[in-house]
Amino acid sequence: MKKESVLSAIVLLSAWALVGAFHLVNPLFLPPPWKVFTVLFGLCYTGSILGDVLKTLYRMVLGFGLGAAIGIPIGLLMGRSDKVYRSLEFLVDFFRSIPVTALFPLFLVIFGIGDLAKCSIVAWSTGLIILVNTVYGVKSAKKTRIMVAQTMGASNLETFTKVIFFEGVPHIVAGLRTSLSMALIVVIVTEMFMGTESGIGRRIFDASVTYRTPEMYSAIICAGLLGFLLNKIFVFAETKLIHWRGK
């Protein structure tokens, strides 16, 4: 972690501690940081929150994977074929304009209240982000490189797989990174409001309605740390895999 990141975290914790020390906010709603981290340490030490983290991670990864498996191929087709793009443009723009939370009742009716509904909602929300980024990635492929490949006798398939696809990969990865954060947000919201017995979202909701505020903030911190670690892992993999970016 960089020094600037550590400094910003220290500033945030200091401000939080000062708010608690001077009782600027009712401790029932914003307990002091040492109380929250004491509860968080207890949850981690006993392992009681581990099952929630793993369940949330499972739903998120499964939904994210489904979204990528659907969004990337369709995005490649739309980016490469103007006919396919014109045929699907309205549907894509229409559905991505609808807040995913507005579709909760529809997914509940179709898939029930189990994990399938939660993973499907994650796949829906992330798939649209990945699809749009993939389309723009393919369409932004440099014409010069495409012309060079065609001049050298490359077929349409070879041009697409060896030039256009790799030109679009940085945009695809950008969509994957953005949708990764979206996947965590959506899965936690579904756990809070779609009924489940486990998950970070469920723990946050249960703690909030019973005024176990330190536990609620502990679960929120766990969600933030999970998102932070996943993002760091993704960025590390991105730097290793997309070595040609900027060349």
HELIX and SHEET records of a PDB file:
HELIX    1   1 LYS A    3  ALA A   21  1                                  19    
HELIX    2   2 PRO A   33  THR A   46  1                                  14    
HELIX    3   3 LEU A   50  ARG A   80  1                                  31    
HELIX    4   4 ASP A   82  ARG A   96  1                                  15    
HELIX    5   5 VAL A  100  LEU A  103  5                                   4    
HELIX    6   6 PHE A  104  PHE A  111  1                                   8    
HELIX    7   7 ASP A  115  LYS A  139  1                                  25    
HELIX    8   8 LYS A  143  THR A  151  1                                   9    
HELIX    9   9 ASN A  156  THR A  159  1                                   4    
HELIX   10  10 PHE A  160  ILE A  164  3                                   5    
HELIX   11  11 PHE A  165  PHE A  193  1                                  29    
HELIX   12  12 ILE A  200  VAL A  209  1                                  10    
HELIX   13  13 THR A  213  LEU A  241  1                                  29    
END                                                                             
